[in-house]
Amino acid sequence: MKKAIKFGVLGCGFWSKFQISAWKELDGVELVALYNRTRSKAEKFASEFGVPKIYNTPEELMSDPEIDFVDIITDVAVHAEHVQLAAKYKKPVICQKPMARSLEEGKGMVEACAKADIPFMVHENWRWQIPIRKVKEILDTGAIGVPFRCNLYWCNGFPVFENQPFLANIEQLIIADLGIHVLDTARFLFGEAQNLYCHTYKVNKKVKGEDSATIMMKMGDVTCIVQVSYSSILENDPFPHTLALIEGDKGSIELCRDYLVKLTTKDGTQSFRVPPPKYSWVDPAYEVVQTSIVSTNAHWLECFRSGKEPETSGADNLKTLNLVYSAYESAQTGKAVIDPLC
């Protein structure tokens, strides 16, 4: 048998338990060390998941020669610090989104990893949601011809602040926290944006940042409209599904609730469901989101073993991060951002 790849995790918050559970679905990889700012949380996770080592500082974990790579699942405020440490100790690194608090900070992280010659991947799990991969597969067949318009819709009233209360206190809320996923999905489907216009709203007066945003982008020949909201009151709340309508000159693709995909051409409509696999540790309310973590982690391991660049490398994710901060710039100035590329 091949020797297990060993890794350490930094951060034991809300998402870490799902991230670690997803790693345990994969063969040939072993979690051997934890760090958390509050040690008691790391101790709890170590007991629950059978992790042998707990470190008091990130640097102690990074310097462990047994660790082959690190998974950073902390708050964005310390992502840059931890990635820079990974570069210092030449530890390949996977990091949660958003990668950084600014485009410049993100560029510094990518440059540090490139200089250290270590792989760096951003954990952009939306790309590995099975329904979204299926939409991309159909789009690439040319079944709807040349696409000209797309609506990507992630609007709901799910009480996200109950299990992640810190979100209520951040100044840049839905675009940086959730919209980043949908913007990356747009890039995955259509490539890069040539211009972008954004308008934001604060519907819930109890939160600090924007909780609703509408973003329109020109992406090649496609006009893509991204709508995201934490404050939508709907009869059939679609959380946590991303909905889509893509129109082409020969047909359309709809991504609907409950993993239903519809392909319509002049010959009629084909409908089929593409549900994700079932895992016992998944919160049913987050099913399509949390199951995609397994495929995301599997992609990292494949790249780690083969040496190929991850699909959502730090360098690639800079382009998504740039769309996030371009959206905030547009919302603040009321003007379109032209050619929002790195």
N, C-alpha and C positions, 0 to 999 in steps of 0.2 A: 504494500500500500504506500501511496505517496505520503510524505511527511505533511502533517497539518500546518496550514498557514495560521500563525498566531497574531492576534491583534489586541489593541487596547481601546477602550472607550473613554472619552472625556465628556462628562455630563450625564446626570441621572434624573432628568426631568420627565415631563409628561410623555414625550415621544420616544424617549430612550427605551422604555420597556417593550414597545412595539418593534423598534429597530433591532434590539437584541433578540427578541423572539423570532424575528425574520431571519437573522443570521443563523439561528439554531435549526432552521429548515434546510440549510445547505451543508453538504458534505465537505470535508477537507479544510474546515476553518474552525478556529477555536478562540473564544474570548478568554484572555488570561489576566487582564488587568483593568481596573476602573479608577477613575478620578472624578470627584465631584467637590465643588466648593464647600458644601456642607457634608462632612464625612459620613454622618449617620445615614444619609441617603445612599451613599456608595455601599455602606455596610449592608443595608437592606437589600440592595440589588445583588450584592455578592452572595448573600445567603439564598436569595430566590433563584439565582441562575447558576450557582456553583462556580463563582469566579474566585480564583485562588489569591489574587493580589489586589490590594487597595493602596493607592499612593496619595500622599498629602499635597503634592504639587504637580502641575502638568509636566514640568521639566524632569521630575523623578520618573514619571511614566515614560516620557519620550526617550530617556537615556537607558531604558531597560533593553539589553541586547537580545532578549528572547522575542521581543515584539517586532513583527514584520511590517505592520502598518497600523495606522490609527484612524479611528472614526470619531469625528468631532460632532457632538450632538448638544452643543451648548447654545447659550444666547448669542445673537449676532455680535454683541458688543465685544466679545473676546475671540471671535473667529480668526481675525487677522493675527492676533497674538499667538494663538495656538498653531495656526498654519505656519507662521514664521518659525516657531519652535520645531515643528516637524521638519522644515527645510534645514534648520541648523543640525538636527540629528539624523538627517537623511532618511526620514520615515515616510514612505508613501502615505498619502492622506486623502480621505474622503470627508467632506464637510457638508453640513446641512445648509439649506438656503435660508434667507438670502446670504450669499457668500460674504458680503461686506456692507458696511454702512455708507459707502460711497464708491463711485467708480474708481477713483484714484487708489483707495484702500484695496479694492479688488485687484487692480493691476499690480500693486506691490506684492500681493500674495502669489499671483501667477508668476511673476518675475522671480520671486524667491525660490519657488519650486522648480522652475526651469533652470535656474542657476545651480541648484542642488542636484539636478538631473533625477528628480523623483516624480512619479505620476501623481496628479492632483485631479480629483473628481468632485463635482458638486452633486449632492444627493437630490437630484431633480426627478422625483419618482413619478410625476404626472406622465412623463414620456413612456413609462412602462405600464400604465393602466391598459389593460387588455382591450377595452372598447376603443380607446384612442389609437392604439397600434393598429387595430382593425380598420379604422377610418383611413389611416395613412396608407395601409396596404391597398385598399380599394381605390383611393385617389391615385396611387402610383400605377394602377393598371390602365388608367385612361378611360375608365368606364363612364365618367361624366364629362369627358372631353376636357376642354380648357376651362379651369375654374376662374370665376370673375368676382365672386362675393362669398364671404364667410361671416357667420355670426357665431361667436363663442360665448356661452352664457353660463355663469356660475353665480347665481343669485338665490339667496335663501334667508331664512330667519332662524337658523339653527342657533341655540344658545351657546355659542362658542366661548363666551366669556366666563361660563360657569366652570369649565374644566381647564381653561387657559386664561385666568384672570389678568395676567400681566399684559395681555393684548389691549385691555381697556386703557392702558396708560402710555402706550407708545404713540409718538407724534406722526409717524408714517405707518398707517395701519393696513388697509386692505390691499393696496397695490403691492407693497413690499412683502406682506405676509402671505397673501393668497394670489393676488393678481400676477405675481411673478410666475406662478405655475401656468396660468392661462396664456400669458405672453410667451412663455417658452413653448407651449403647445402650438401657438400660431407660427413660431419660427420653425418648429419641427415639421409642420404641414406645408409651409409656403416659403421658407427662407427668410431673407432679411428685409427689414422695413426701409422704405425711402423717405417716408415722412410719418408724423404721428401728431394727433391732437387728442387732448384729454380734458375731461371735466370731472371734478370730484364733488361729493356731497358729504355732509355729516348729518345723517338722519337721527341717529341715537345721540342725544345731547349728553349722555353720561360717559361717553368715550372721548378720548383725547384726539385721536386721529380721524381721518376720513374712513367712513364705513361703506361707501358706495362710489363706484367710478365707472365712467364710460370712456373707452379709448377707441379711436378710429385710426387705422394704419393703411398706408398704401404699400403693398408687398408684391413687387412685380406688377402683374396684371390684376392682382386680387385686392379688393377693398375688404379689409378685415375689421370687424367691430367686436371688441371685447367688452363684455358687461360683467361686473363683479359687485356683489353686495352681501353684507352681513345683516341687512335690515329690511329684507323684502318679506312682505306679508302675503302669502300665496295659498291658494286652496290646496294644491298638491305640491308641497315643498320638495324640491328635487335633491336636497342635500344627501350625499356629498357629490352627486353626479355633475360632471361638466357636460352641458348640452351643446349641440352644434347643428348648424345648417350650412352646408357648402353647396353653392350653385355653380354649375358649369354649362357650357353651351350644348351639352348632350344629355344633361341630367342633373341629379342632386343626390347628396348623401345627408341623411339626418341621423344624429346621435341623440337618442331619447333616454328617458328614465328607464331604470331597471335593465340596463345593458342591451336595449333594443336598438339595432341599426337598420335603417331603411335606405335602400338604393333604388332610386326612381329614374327610369329612362322612358323614351317614347313607347317602349314595349311593355311598360307597367312597373309595378313596385315589387321588389323582393325584400322581405323582412326576416331578420334572424337575430337571435340573442347571443351575446358573447360574454357570459358571466365569468368572473374570476374564480380561481380555485378556493376551496374552503380551508381555513385554518382555525384551530380551536381558540387561539389567543386573540383573534381579531374582534374588535368591538363592532357588532353588527351595524351600528350607526355610521361607521367609517369604512365599511367593507372595501369598496373599490379603491380607496386611498391606501389603506394599510396593507392589503394583499399585494399591491404593486411594489412595496418595499422589498419583498423577496426577489422579484425580478431585477430590481435596481441593484441590489447587493450581488446577485448572481452575475450581472454584467461587470461589476467592479472586479469580481474574482476572475472572470474570464480574461479581462484586460490585464490584471495583475500577473496572471500565469503566462499569457501570451506575449506581453510587452506592447500590445497595441494601445493606442490612445482611447480613453473612454469617450463615449458619445457625448456625455455632458462633462467634458473636461473643464477645468477652470478657465482655460482660454475661450472655449465655446460659451460658457456661461457668462462671461463678461459681456457678451452681446445681448443676452437676456437682461442682465443687470443694467446695461445701458438703456434699455427700453423702460425699465422701472424708473430710473432717475430722469429720463426724458419726459415720461408721463407727469412726474411731479413738476418739472420745469414748465411744461405746457399748461398744466392746471394753474400754476402760480401766475404765469404771464398772460394767459388767455390766448396764446399764439401757438401755431403749429411749430413743431421741431422738425427741421429739414435734415434729411440724411442722418438719422440718429445711430451712427455706427461708431465702433471703437476705432 
